[in-house]
Amino acid sequence: MKEWRVLAWLSGVFLFVHSAPFDHPQVARTIREAFLLPQWHTVDQALACVVPAMLSAGAISTLLSQASLSEIVQTTQWSVTLAPVVDGPLRTCGEVLSPEVNQKLIK
């Protein structure tokens, strides 16, 4: 039974590829856009947010020990100053990358 299902899928894909009008400008443009969208998302969105977040997290973990970091965070004067600096860019990048996750976190 499973072999017939695989054969049906392969036959369907073959028929689609065989009969699709790839010379049509709109079809060619659609296929091109399908490859360009993930590339744009990777370059403009993910790299612009994830790499700086990883670098800042690595710098914080390298330069500060866990005890001193928790002491800084518990001090109200430092937490008021430090929280917006760290939280702002990460929250902005999180909204850009996955708005549905942020909606769940807000609720």
C-alpha positions in Angstrom: 0.0 0.0 0.0 2.8 2.4 0.9 4.6 1.7 -2.4 1.5 2.8 -4.3 1.3 6.0 -2.4 4.9 6.8 -3.1 4.4 5.9 -6.8 1.3 8.2 -6.9 3.3 11.1 -5.4 6.2 10.7 -7.8 3.9 10.4 -10.7 2.0 13.5 -9.7 5.2 15.5 -9.2 6.5 14.3 -12.6 3.2 15.3 -14.3 3.3 18.7 -12.7 6.9 19.4 -13.7 6.3 18.0 -17.2 3.2 20.2 -17.8 4.1 23.4 -15.9 4.7 26.4 -18.1 8.2 27.3 -16.9 8.7 29.6 -20.0 5.9 31.9 -18.8 7.3 35.0 -17.2 5.0 34.9 -14.2 5.9 31.3 -13.4 9.6 32.0 -13.8 9.3 35.1 -11.6 7.4 33.2 -8.9 10.1 30.4 -8.8 12.8 33.1 -8.6 11.0 34.8 -5.8 10.6 31.5 -3.9 14.4 31.3 -3.7 15.0 35.0 -3.1 12.7 35.3 -0.1 14.5 32.9 2.2 17.8 34.5 1.1 16.4 38.0 2.0 15.1 36.7 5.4 18.5 35.2 6.2 20.6 38.2 5.3 18.4 41.1 6.4 16.5 39.7 9.3 18.3 36.8 11.0 21.9 37.9 10.6 21.0 41.4 11.6 19.5 40.3 14.9 20.9 36.9 15.8 24.6 37.6 15.3 24.7 40.7 17.5 22.6 38.9 20.1 25.0 36.0 20.2 28.0 38.4 20.3 26.6 40.4 23.2 25.6 37.2 25.1 29.1 35.8 24.5 30.7 39.0 25.6 28.6 39.2 28.8 29.3 35.6 29.7 33.0 35.9 29.0 33.6 39.2 30.8 31.4 38.7 33.8 31.1 35.7 36.1 27.6 34.4 36.9 27.9 35.6 40.5 28.8 39.2 39.5 26.2 39.2 36.8 23.4 38.2 39.2 24.7 40.8 41.7 24.5 43.5 39.0 21.0 42.5 38.0 19.8 42.4 41.6 21.1 45.9 42.3 18.2 48.3 41.3 20.5 51.1 40.1 22.3 48.8 37.6 19.2 46.9 36.6 17.4 50.1 35.6 20.4 51.1 33.5 21.3 47.7 32.1 17.9 46.2 31.3 16.9 48.6 28.5 20.3 48.3 26.9 20.2 44.5 26.7 16.4 44.0 26.4 15.6 46.6 23.7 17.6 45.2 20.7 16.7 41.6 21.7 13.0 42.4 22.0 13.0 44.3 18.6 14.8 41.4 16.9 12.4 38.9 18.4 9.4 40.8 17.1 11.0 40.9 13.6 11.8 37.2 13.6 8.8 35.7 15.3 5.9 37.9 16.1 3.6 35.0 17.0 6.0 33.9 19.7 6.1 37.4 21.2 2.3 37.5 21.2 2.2 34.3 23.3 4.8 35.8 25.7 2.9 39.0 26.1 -0.4 37.2 27.0 
